């Protein structure tokens, strides 16, 4: 997964065009390095799934 693909998916999630992003275990480190640079980083919530994959959703208000 490239940085451009990640940024595109994050934007789609922000605008509610998609409901979630599933990040595979092998893409997690690259994905997270892009995610933490976002101004609204705290509005993304990741939930770990069995097998090491992460499911991200966008929250209306920042998590604490």
Biopython code that builds the backbone (N, CA, C, O; Angstrom):
import numpy as np
from Bio.PDB.StructureBuilder import StructureBuilder

atoms = [
    (1, "UNK", "N", (0.850, -1.166, 0.000)),
    (1, "UNK", "CA", (0.000, 0.000, 0.000)),
    (1, "UNK", "C", (0.903, 1.237, 0.000)),
    (1, "UNK", "O", (1.777, 1.370, 0.857)),
    (2, "UNK", "N", (0.693, 2.131, -0.949)),
    (2, "UNK", "CA", (1.524, 3.331, -1.059)),
    (2, "UNK", "C", (0.949, 4.472, -0.228)),
    (2, "UNK", "O", (-0.206, 4.424, 0.194)),
    (3, "UNK", "N", (1.755, 5.483, 0.000)),
    (3, "UNK", "CA", (1.307, 6.642, 0.775)),
    (3, "UNK", "C", (0.126, 7.333, 0.088)),
    (3, "UNK", "O", (-0.806, 7.782, 0.755)),
    (4, "UNK", "N", (0.167, 7.417, -1.237)),
    (4, "UNK", "CA", (-0.932, 8.050, -1.980)),
    (4, "UNK", "C", (-2.239, 7.272, -1.800)),
    (4, "UNK", "O", (-3.298, 7.875, -1.624)),
    (5, "UNK", "N", (-2.171, 5.957, -1.843)),
    (5, "UNK", "CA", (-3.363, 5.124, -1.635)),
    (5, "UNK", "C", (-3.921, 5.312, -0.223)),
    (5, "UNK", "O", (-5.134, 5.388, -0.027)),
    (6, "UNK", "N", (-3.033, 5.384, 0.735)),
    (6, "UNK", "CA", (-3.455, 5.561, 2.124)),
    (6, "UNK", "C", (-4.146, 6.904, 2.301)),
    (6, "UNK", "O", (-5.214, 6.981, 2.907)),
    (7, "UNK", "N", (-3.538, 7.962, 1.774)),
    (7, "UNK", "CA", (-4.131, 9.295, 1.890)),
    (7, "UNK", "C", (-5.500, 9.356, 1.217)),
    (7, "UNK", "O", (-6.417, 9.999, 1.728)),
    (8, "UNK", "N", (-5.636, 8.693, 0.081)),
    (8, "UNK", "CA", (-6.926, 8.653, -0.618)),
    (8, "UNK", "C", (-7.981, 7.941, 0.233)),
    (8, "UNK", "O", (-9.108, 8.421, 0.357)),
    (9, "UNK", "N", (-7.618, 6.806, 0.811)),
    (9, "UNK", "CA", (-8.565, 6.067, 1.652)),
    (9, "UNK", "C", (-8.943, 6.847, 2.901)),
    (9, "UNK", "O", (-10.102, 6.829, 3.313)),
    (10, "UNK", "N", (-7.975, 7.533, 3.511)),
    (10, "UNK", "CA", (-8.271, 8.340, 4.686)),
    (10, "UNK", "C", (-9.252, 9.457, 4.346)),
    (10, "UNK", "O", (-10.164, 9.749, 5.120)),
    (11, "UNK", "N", (-9.062, 10.076, 3.191)),
    (11, "UNK", "CA", (-9.968, 11.147, 2.774)),
    (11, "UNK", "C", (-11.379, 10.608, 2.516)),
    (11, "UNK", "O", (-12.361, 11.254, 2.881)),
    (12, "UNK", "N", (-11.486, 9.448, 1.900)),
    (12, "UNK", "CA", (-12.793, 8.832, 1.668)),
    (12, "UNK", "C", (-13.485, 8.512, 2.989)),
    (12, "UNK", "O", (-14.704, 8.648, 3.103)),
    (13, "UNK", "N", (-12.730, 8.097, 3.962)),
    (13, "UNK", "CA", (-13.284, 7.797, 5.278)),
    (13, "UNK", "C", (-13.743, 9.077, 5.976)),
    (13, "UNK", "O", (-14.802, 9.101, 6.603)),
    (14, "UNK", "N", (-12.951, 10.129, 5.866)),
    (14, "UNK", "CA", (-13.309, 11.427, 6.456)),
    (14, "UNK", "C", (-14.629, 11.953, 5.911)),
    (14, "UNK", "O", (-15.464, 12.462, 6.659)),
    (15, "UNK", "N", (-14.807, 11.824, 4.611)),
    (15, "UNK", "CA", (-15.990, 12.379, 3.955)),
    (15, "UNK", "C", (-17.172, 11.412, 3.981)),
    (15, "UNK", "O", (-18.215, 11.673, 3.382)),
    (16, "UNK", "N", (-16.995, 10.309, 4.675)),
    (16, "UNK", "CA", (-18.055, 9.300, 4.856)),
    (16, "UNK", "C", (-18.469, 8.621, 3.542)),
    (16, "UNK", "O", (-19.560, 8.058, 3.444)),
    (17, "UNK", "N", (-17.591, 8.680, 2.538)),
    (17, "UNK", "CA", (-17.863, 7.975, 1.282)),
    (17, "UNK", "C", (-17.678, 6.470, 1.470)),
    (17, "UNK", "O", (-18.276, 5.663, 0.758)),
    (18, "UNK", "N", (-16.846, 6.111, 2.436)),
    (18, "UNK", "CA", (-16.715, 4.717, 2.849)),
    (18, "UNK", "C", (-16.873, 4.685, 4.368)),
    (18, "UNK", "O", (-16.620, 5.686, 5.038)),
    (19, "UNK", "N", (-17.285, 3.553, 4.911)),
    (19, "UNK", "CA", (-17.542, 3.445, 6.343)),
    (19, "UNK", "C", (-16.338, 2.974, 7.137)),
    (19, "UNK", "O", (-16.215, 3.271, 8.325)),
    (20, "UNK", "N", (-15.439, 2.230, 6.473)),
    (20, "UNK", "CA", (-14.312, 1.663, 7.193)),
    (20, "UNK", "C", (-13.162, 1.356, 6.245)),
    (20, "UNK", "O", (-13.337, 1.242, 5.032)),
    (21, "UNK", "N", (-11.990, 1.227, 6.834)),
    (21, "UNK", "CA", (-10.792, 0.801, 6.101)),
    (21, "UNK", "C", (-10.251, -0.421, 6.824)),
    (21, "UNK", "O", (-10.029, -0.391, 8.034)),
    (22, "UNK", "N", (-10.041, -1.488, 6.081)),
    (22, "UNK", "CA", (-9.417, -2.686, 6.659)),
    (22, "UNK", "C", (-7.943, -2.667, 6.247)),
    (22, "UNK", "O", (-7.608, -2.673, 5.062)),
    (23, "UNK", "N", (-7.080, -2.643, 7.254)),
    (23, "UNK", "CA", (-5.631, -2.621, 7.021)),
    (23, "UNK", "C", (-5.073, -3.988, 7.382)),
    (23, "UNK", "O", (-5.220, -4.462, 8.509)),
    (24, "UNK", "N", (-4.442, -4.599, 6.422)),
    (24, "UNK", "CA", (-3.856, -5.909, 6.640)),
    (24, "UNK", "C", (-2.602, -5.781, 7.500)),
    (24, "UNK", "O", (-1.921, -4.756, 7.493)),
    (25, "UNK", "N", (-2.326, -6.821, 8.220)),
    (25, "UNK", "CA", (-1.194, -6.861, 9.160)),
    (25, "UNK", "C", (0.107, -6.390, 8.500)),
    (25, "UNK", "O", (0.862, -5.626, 9.101)),
    (26, "UNK", "N", (0.365, -6.829, 7.301)),
    (26, "UNK", "CA", (1.625, -6.499, 6.625)),
    (26, "UNK", "C", (1.700, -5.027, 6.193)),
    (26, "UNK", "O", (2.793, -4.523, 5.934)),
    (27, "UNK", "N", (0.563, -4.334, 6.113)),
    (27, "UNK", "CA", (0.535, -2.920, 5.719)),
    (27, "UNK", "C", (0.444, -1.972, 6.912)),
    (27, "UNK", "O", (0.494, -0.755, 6.734)),
    (28, "UNK", "N", (0.312, -2.506, 8.113)),
    (28, "UNK", "CA", (0.028, -1.682, 9.277)),
    (28, "UNK", "C", (1.076, -0.608, 9.539)),
    (28, "UNK", "O", (0.712, 0.549, 9.748)),
    (29, "UNK", "N", (2.356, -0.944, 9.536)),
    (29, "UNK", "CA", (3.392, 0.033, 9.880)),
    (29, "UNK", "C", (3.427, 1.201, 8.898)),
    (29, "UNK", "O", (3.586, 2.351, 9.307)),
    (30, "UNK", "N", (3.280, 0.913, 7.620)),
    (30, "UNK", "CA", (3.252, 1.979, 6.605)),
    (30, "UNK", "C", (1.998, 2.827, 6.793)),
    (30, "UNK", "O", (2.067, 4.056, 6.763)),
    (31, "UNK", "N", (0.856, 2.174, 6.986)),
    (31, "UNK", "CA", (-0.405, 2.885, 7.173)),
    (31, "UNK", "C", (-0.338, 3.801, 8.394)),
    (31, "UNK", "O", (-0.718, 4.969, 8.319)),
    (32, "UNK", "N", (0.138, 3.278, 9.498)),
    (32, "UNK", "CA", (0.190, 4.061, 10.737)),
    (32, "UNK", "C", (1.141, 5.239, 10.625)),
    (32, "UNK", "O", (0.868, 6.304, 11.179)),
    (33, "UNK", "N", (2.259, 5.069, 9.915)),
    (33, "UNK", "CA", (3.202, 6.183, 9.763)),
    (33, "UNK", "C", (2.564, 7.357, 9.028)),
    (33, "UNK", "O", (2.913, 8.508, 9.289)),
    (34, "UNK", "N", (1.634, 7.084, 8.113)),
    (34, "UNK", "CA", (0.906, 8.141, 7.409)),
    (34, "UNK", "C", (-0.217, 8.678, 8.300)),
    (34, "UNK", "O", (-0.437, 9.888, 8.365)),
    (35, "UNK", "N", (-0.912, 7.795, 8.971)),
    (35, "UNK", "CA", (-2.057, 8.173, 9.800)),
    (35, "UNK", "C", (-1.670, 9.138, 10.916)),
    (35, "UNK", "O", (-2.380, 10.118, 11.143)),
    (36, "UNK", "N", (-0.578, 8.892, 11.613)),
    (36, "UNK", "CA", (-0.213, 9.725, 12.761)),
    (36, "UNK", "C", (0.172, 11.149, 12.355)),
    (36, "UNK", "O", (0.228, 12.031, 13.212)),
    (37, "UNK", "N", (0.433, 11.388, 11.093)),
    (37, "UNK", "CA", (0.770, 12.728, 10.601)),
    (37, "UNK", "C", (-0.477, 13.564, 10.302)),
    (37, "UNK", "O", (-0.362, 14.757, 10.020)),
    (38, "UNK", "N", (-1.658, 12.959, 10.359)),
    (38, "UNK", "CA", (-2.897, 13.660, 10.034)),
    (38, "UNK", "C", (-3.320, 14.563, 11.193)),
    (38, "UNK", "O", (-3.198, 14.187, 12.359)),
    (39, "UNK", "N", (-3.820, 15.764, 10.859)),
    (39, "UNK", "CA", (-4.275, 16.699, 11.896)),
    (39, "UNK", "C", (-5.397, 16.109, 12.735)),
    (39, "UNK", "O", (-5.476, 16.351, 13.940)),
    (40, "UNK", "N", (-6.262, 15.334, 12.093)),
    (40, "UNK", "CA", (-7.419, 14.750, 12.783)),
    (40, "UNK", "C", (-7.159, 13.298, 13.198)),
    (40, "UNK", "O", (-8.080, 12.483, 13.248)),
    (41, "UNK", "N", (-5.917, 12.993, 13.489)),
    (41, "UNK", "CA", (-5.502, 11.635, 13.860)),
    (41, "UNK", "C", (-6.385, 11.029, 14.948)),
    (41, "UNK", "O", (-6.714, 9.844, 14.892)),
    (42, "UNK", "N", (-6.767, 11.829, 15.930)),
    (42, "UNK", "CA", (-7.540, 11.307, 17.065)),
    (42, "UNK", "C", (-8.982, 10.970, 16.692)),
    (42, "UNK", "O", (-9.718, 10.426, 17.516)),
    (43, "UNK", "N", (-9.389, 11.279, 15.485)),
    (43, "UNK", "CA", (-10.746, 10.937, 15.073)),
    (43, "UNK", "C", (-10.802, 9.589, 14.344)),
    (43, "UNK", "O", (-11.881, 9.116, 13.988)),
    (44, "UNK", "N", (-9.661, 8.991, 14.130)),
    (44, "UNK", "CA", (-9.607, 7.658, 13.535)),
    (44, "UNK", "C", (-9.509, 6.641, 14.662)),
    (44, "UNK", "O", (-8.652, 6.750, 15.538)),
    (45, "UNK", "N", (-10.388, 5.660, 14.630)),
    (45, "UNK", "CA", (-10.358, 4.614, 15.652)),
    (45, "UNK", "C", (-10.067, 3.283, 14.975)),
    (45, "UNK", "O", (-10.768, 2.884, 14.045)),
    (46, "UNK", "N", (-9.048, 2.611, 15.437)),
    (46, "UNK", "CA", (-8.690, 1.305, 14.911)),
    (46, "UNK", "C", (-9.065, 0.211, 15.886)),
    (46, "UNK", "O", (-8.817, 0.321, 17.087)),
    (47, "UNK", "N", (-9.664, -0.846, 15.361)),
    (47, "UNK", "CA", (-10.045, -2.000, 16.172)),
    (47, "UNK", "C", (-9.316, -3.219, 15.615)),
    (47, "UNK", "O", (-9.455, -3.564, 14.442)),
    (48, "UNK", "N", (-8.541, -3.858, 16.475)),
    (48, "UNK", "CA", (-7.784, -5.039, 16.056)),
    (48, "UNK", "C", (-8.717, -6.219, 15.839)),
    (48, "UNK", "O", (-9.647, -6.452, 16.612)),
    (49, "UNK", "N", (-8.452, -6.946, 14.789)),
    (49, "UNK", "CA", (-9.213, -8.156, 14.478)),
    (49, "UNK", "C", (-8.323, -9.369, 14.708)),
    (49, "UNK", "O", (-7.105, -9.248, 14.837)),
    (50, "UNK", "N", (-8.938, -10.512, 14.756)),
    (50, "UNK", "CA", (-8.202, -11.761, 14.892)),
    (50, "UNK", "C", (-7.277, -11.908, 13.679)),
    (50, "UNK", "O", (-7.722, -11.748, 12.542)),
    (51, "UNK", "N", (-6.029, -12.204, 13.906)),
    (51, "UNK", "CA", (-5.072, -12.381, 12.817)),
    (51, "UNK", "C", (-4.172, -11.180, 12.590)),
    (51, "UNK", "O", (-3.260, -11.234, 11.765)),
    (52, "UNK", "N", (-4.422, -10.083, 13.324)),
    (52, "UNK", "CA", (-3.541, -8.924, 13.212)),
    (52, "UNK", "C", (-3.999, -7.827, 12.280)),
    (52, "UNK", "O", (-3.307, -6.818, 12.148)),
    (53, "UNK", "N", (-5.138, -7.981, 11.628)),
    (53, "UNK", "CA", (-5.660, -6.927, 10.771)),
    (53, "UNK", "C", (-6.356, -5.877, 11.638)),
    (53, "UNK", "O", (-6.807, -6.174, 12.744)),
    (54, "UNK", "N", (-6.440, -4.634, 11.119)),
    (54, "UNK", "CA", (-7.046, -3.534, 11.860)),
    (54, "UNK", "C", (-8.177, -2.949, 11.022)),
    (54, "UNK", "O", (-8.041, -2.778, 9.811)),
    (55, "UNK", "N", (-9.288, -2.645, 11.675)),
    (55, "UNK", "CA", (-10.438, -2.032, 11.024)),
    (55, "UNK", "C", (-10.553, -0.606, 11.550)),
    (55, "UNK", "O", (-10.754, -0.401, 12.747)),
    (56, "UNK", "N", (-10.427, 0.394, 10.653)),
    (56, "UNK", "CA", (-10.473, 1.798, 11.051)),
    (56, "UNK", "C", (-11.815, 2.413, 10.695)),
    (56, "UNK", "O", (-12.373, 2.165, 9.627)),
    (57, "UNK", "N", (-12.324, 3.235, 11.633)),
    (57, "UNK", "CA", (-13.536, 4.027, 11.432)),
    (57, "UNK", "C", (-13.191, 5.477, 11.735)),
    (57, "UNK", "O", (-12.200, 5.762, 12.407)),
    (58, "UNK", "N", (-14.023, 6.396, 11.232)),
    (58, "UNK", "CA", (-13.826, 7.820, 11.506)),
    (58, "UNK", "C", (-14.887, 8.281, 12.483)),
    (58, "UNK", "O", (-16.079, 8.070, 12.261)),
    (59, "UNK", "N", (-14.450, 8.919, 13.577)),
    (59, "UNK", "CA", (-15.367, 9.390, 14.613)),
    (59, "UNK", "C", (-15.710, 10.856, 14.374)),
    (59, "UNK", "O", (-14.889, 11.616, 13.860)),
    (60, "UNK", "N", (-16.927, 11.249, 14.748)),
    (60, "UNK", "CA", (-17.351, 12.645, 14.604)),
    (60, "UNK", "C", (-16.604, 13.568, 15.561)),
    (60, "UNK", "O", (-16.377, 14.736, 15.243)),
    (61, "UNK", "N", (-16.223, 13.060, 16.720)),
    (61, "UNK", "CA", (-15.452, 13.853, 17.671)),
    (61, "UNK", "C", (-14.191, 13.073, 18.057)),
    (61, "UNK", "O", (-14.191, 11.842, 18.050)),
    (62, "UNK", "N", (-13.127, 13.791, 18.391)),
    (62, "UNK", "CA", (-11.854, 13.116, 18.708)),
    (62, "UNK", "C", (-11.969, 12.229, 19.939)),
    (62, "UNK", "O", (-12.675, 12.549, 20.895)),
    (63, "UNK", "N", (-11.262, 11.112, 19.893)),
    (63, "UNK", "CA", (-11.208, 10.224, 21.054)),
    (63, "UNK", "C", (-10.271, 10.857, 22.072)),
    (63, "UNK", "O", (-9.450, 11.707, 21.727)),
    (64, "UNK", "N", (-10.395, 10.449, 23.299)),
    (64, "UNK", "CA", (-9.552, 11.052, 24.344)),
    (64, "UNK", "C", (-8.214, 10.356, 24.452)),
    (64, "UNK", "O", (-7.386, 10.736, 25.279)),
]
sb = StructureBuilder()
sb.init_structure("model")
sb.init_model(0)
sb.init_chain("A")
sb.init_seg("    ")
for serial, (resi, resn, name, xyz) in enumerate(atoms, 1):
    if name == "N":
        sb.init_residue(resn, " ", resi, " ")
    sb.init_atom(name, np.array(xyz, "f"), 0.0, 1.0, " ", f" {name:<3s}", serial, name[0])
structure = sb.get_structure()
